[in-house]
């Protein structure tokens, strides 16, 4: 029952983004969480999203990944500036930042680079910000506001 409710909510939100046709381009931007470090390709969360859209929504989804283990926002930004993703993207997801935190990088730099990444993601989605979904990284500190212990 919970899965059906989730799928219904998920599809009702996403289906409003896809104007026509059954083929969807999906660009997944990020780091090891996106690329699925340690799991098979079909277990990556973007692949699971694509599978739900295909099985429950009747869409044919092509997922393009731009993600790598260890990437911080600057790495992803440099990769996108060096080589733009090719295709038409009806959905763009962005999940990045855990390595900025883990590596102790400056928060102001993260904010600036994340803003640039969001601007690029919107441009890859044809200028439509409703087709871009940003996912948050997990909170690793024991309590909100405490520093992350890298040991």
N, C-alpha and C positions, 0 to 999 in steps of 0.2 A: 504493500500500500504506500509506504513512504517513497519508494522508488518511483511509482507511478505519479505521485504528487510532484516530486522533484522534476521528473521528465516533463510533465505538463507545464509547470511554471517555467522551466528552462526553455522549452520550445515556444511558449507563448511570448516570452521576452525576445528570444532570438529571431523567431520567424517574422516579426514585424520589421526586422532590418533587411530582409531579403526580398526585394521588390518583385523579382520574377525569375523564372527558370528554375531548373532543379539542380544546376551545378553551382557550387559555392567554392570560392577561393578563400582559404584561411591561412593567415600568416601568424605564426607563433614566435614571439620574440622573447628572449630571456637568457637564463643560465642553466645550471644543472637541474633545477626543478622542471624546467620546460623540456629539456632534452631527455629527461628521465634517466639520470645517472644511476646505473645499477638495475634498471628494469628493461624488459624487452620493449621493442618499438611500439607494440600494440598496447602496452601498459602505460605509456606516456600519457599525461593528463590531456594534452591536446588531441591525441589519437582517440581517447575516450570520448571527448566532446564530439569529434567528427563521427564516431560510431553511433552516438545517440542521435545526432542530426540525420544520419543515414537510416538507422533502423526505425526511429520513431517519427522522424519528420519527412522521410522520403527524399532527402537531398543527396546528391552526389558531391562529396567533399574532397577537395585536394588540399592537403596540409603542406605548407612550406615552412620549414624551421630555419630560424636564425638564432641559434643558441649554442652555448658551449659551457662545459663544466669550468668553474673558476672565474667566469666572466663577471666583472663589475660593470656599472653603467658606462664607464669610459670605453671599455673593450667593445661592448655592443654598439655604442655610438660610432666608434672608429670603423667597425666592420660595415655598418650601414652606409657610412660616408664613402668608404672605399668601393663598395659594390652594392648598388640598390637591388632589393628583391624584385624579381621579374614576375609579373602577373597582375590579375585583377583580384583584389581582396575585398570580400564582403564582410569579413570578420578579421580583426587584428587583436591579438592579446599581448599584453606586456606584463611579464613577471620577472623582476630584476631587483637587486639591491642587497641580497643576503651577503654577497661577497664584499660589497662596500662596507657593511657592518662588520663582518668577520675580519677583514683586513684593517679595520680601524681607520677607514678613510673619512675625510672631512664631510660633515653633513651638508654644508653649504655647496660643496662640489657635487654631491649626490643630487641635491635639489635642482641645481642648474642643469646637470646632465639628464636627469629624469624628465625635466621640462622639455629639453631638446628631443629626447626620445619620444615623448608623447606627441610633440609637433610632427615628427617624422611618421609616427604610427597613424596619425590622422591623415597625413598626406597619402600614405599607402592605402588608406581606406577611401580614397577618392574625395578627401576633404570632409567626410562625414564623421563627426566625432561620436555619433551614436553607434557606429560600427566598431569602436575601439573599447576594449574592456581591459582594465588594469586590475591585476590581482596583487594582493599584499603578501609580503614575505611573512613567515612565522615570527613571533616574538620569542626571542631566545633568553631574555633576561628573566630572572625569577619573579620580578615585580615590575609593573610599568614604571618607567622613569629611571630604573637602575641600569648601570652599565652592563654590557654583555661581557661575561667572563670567558675569554678565549682559551683558558687552561682546562 
